[in-house]
Amino acid sequence: MPATPPPKRHPYHQWAPDARALDLVGDKWTLLIVRDLAAGPRRFVELQRVLPGISTEQLRSRLNRMVADGLLTRQRYREVPPRVDYELTQRSRELLPVLGALARWGYDWAWTAPRAGEAIDIGAILRIAPGLVDAPASLTGTAELVVSRPDGSDRHYAISLTRGETTISEGAAPDAGARIRGSEADWIDAVGPDAERDALSIEGDERLAKVVLDGVCARAARAARAA
């Protein structure tokens, strides 16, 4: 059993498993930090980049709390300048299916085209893949998803399927069995409420690509059909 974390500043004071869970992960930003560490360890400044809107003090406070609660580990390296990495523990990795279920609910009941002022980061959606992609145990392989951004840079995400388990990492995957590429606008169309995927280009294993795309886009398609 994991060690009991220190008392929360504003607990629910209910002897119920959902209330106990919310004591740990119910604060603003906590679940999004778990989401953005699903692809691997990140430094403080990298978390600031993928979490627009969070202040430096909010992020520092939330990370400290999550380390104390056993949701994250903090690794310090003897480098100049100093480097500190944050990584999910097994306790927080088991939240990924919960995040996937929450994302499905969001697709079904709260999803629209981007609103004015909303930050757009396709990676924020793709990082939920471990909780969204329902892969058959017989399918094994890695799909590289490439998002070409308006500034001319590319973001690479590798979604790997192994015996029914889905993992994600960030970075190029030269040996990927499938490669799915599109502009940021193409990806917005694909994961948006109309689920228009025709503009994405697919190379390699089409079945692998379809399973991955169905995972991160299908809920949007279902919501569109139900509308």
N, C-alpha and C positions, 0 to 999 in steps of 0.2 A: 504494500500500500504506500502511496506517496505521502511525504511528510505533510502535516497540517500547516497550511500557510498562516501567516500572522493575521490578526483580525482586520477586517476591512473597515475603512473609515465610516462608510454609510451602509451597513449591512441591512438585509431585508428582515432579519430576525424571525425567519420562518423555518421550522423543521420540515423542509420539503426539498426533494432533490433538484427541482427546477430553480427554486430560490437560492439554494447553495451554488448551483452553476452560475446563476446571474450575479451572485456575489463576486465571482471570479472574472466573468467575461462580459458583464452587463454595462460596463462603463463605455462612454464614447471613445472610439478609436481602437479599442482592444481587439475586436474581431477583425478589423481591417489590417491591423498589424500582423495578426496571425496569417491572414490571406497573403500579405505581401512578403512574408517570410517562407511561404510554402515552396518557393522555388530555390531556397537555399539561404545561407547566412547573408546578412547585409550589415553595412556600417551605418552609423547614425545619420550621416549626411545622405546616404542612399535612401534611407527610410524617409527623410525629409523630402526628397525628390519625388517619391511615389505617393506621398501623402500630402498633397497640396491642401492648405487650410489649417494644418496643425502648427501651433507655435513651437518654438524650440523648447520652451519650458514645459508645455503640455507633453511633448514627445519624451523628454527626459523623465518627467514624472511617471508617465505611463510605462515606459520601459523598466524603470526601477521597480515599479509595483509588480509588473509581470515577472520579473526575475525573482522577486520575493515570493510570489505565488507559485513558483515552479513551472511557469508557462514558457519561460525563455532561459537560455544560458547566455552568459556574457563572457566572451573570450578576449583577453587583452594580449596584445603582441608588443614586444620590445622593438618598436620601430620609431623612426623620426620622419614625419610627425607621428604621435601615438596613434595606434589603430585598435579599435574595439569592434568586434563582430557580435551580432545578436543572432541566435538560432533557436528554432522551435525545439521544445522537449517532446517526448512521447505523449505527455499529457495534452499538450496543445495540438499535436499532429492528429490526435483523435477527434479534434474539432472540425477537421476538413470536411467530413460528410455532413456535419451540421451546417457549415457554410454553404455546401452544395444545396442542401434542402432549403436554406434561406434564399439562395439565389434563384432556385426554381420558383419559389413563392413570389419573389420579386418579378421574375419574368411573367408569371401568370397574372399578377394583380397590380403591379406598379410600374410596368415597363413602358417607356415612350421613347421617341427620338430625343437626342440630347437637348436639354433645356438651356436657355441663355445663362451663361455664367458657370455652367458645369464643366469641371476639368474632364478632358477626354484622354484616357489612357487605355488602349485596348488590352494591355498587359494586365490591368486590374481585373478584367473579365477572364482572361486566359489563366491567370493564377488560381482561379477557382476550379480548374479542370480536374484535380484529384477528387473533388466532391461532386462533379457534374458528369464526367464521362463514364458511361456504363458499358464497359468493354467485355466481350465474351472472353472466357478463360483461354480459349483456343487461339486468340489473336495476340501476337507479340510483335512489337516493332516500335519505332520512333518516328513521329511526324514533326518536321520542323515547320513552324509557322513564322512567316516573315511579314512584318508590318513596315511599309515604307512611309515614313513620316513627312509632313509638309516641308520640314527643314532640309530634306534630302538624305537624312540618316535612316538606317534600317534597324529595327528591333527584332531580335531572333528569340524564339521560344521553342523548346524541345519538349514535346509531350510523349512520354514513353508508356507503353502498355506491356505488362508482364504478368501472365497468369491472373488476369482479371483486376490487377492493381494498376492504378494510373499515377504517374509522378510527373513533375514538371521541373525544368531547369531553364535558366536564361543563358543565351549564347548560341552560336552557330552549331549545327549538328551535321557535319559533312557526310556522315555515313547514314543519314536518315533514310528510311524506306519510302517516305512520302514527303513532299515539300509543298506547302500551301502558301501562296504569296499574293499580296494585294496592297494597295495603298491604304492609308488610314481611312479614307472615305469608303473604300470597298469593304473594309472590315466593319465600319459603322453600319453599313447596309446589311452585312451578313448577320451581325449579332443584334441588330435593331429589331423593332417589332414586326417589320415586314419580312425579315429573314431572307433578303435577296442575296444569294451567294453566287450568282452567275459571273460576277466580275472577278472573283478569285480564280487564280490559276493553280492547277494541281498537277504535280509531276510524281511519277512513281506509283506506289501501291494505292489504288483508288479506294479499295475497301477500308484500309487503314485510315486514309484521309476522311472518308465518309463517317466512320465511327467517331473520330475526333470532332469533326464539324457538327455532327448530330448532337454530341454532348454539349458543346458550348453554344450552339445556336438553336437546337430543336425546341427548347422551351419558348423561345421567341416566336417560332413558327406556330406552335400550338396556341399561344396567346393571340396571335394574329387571326388564326382560323376561328377562334372562339368569339372574337370581337364582333 
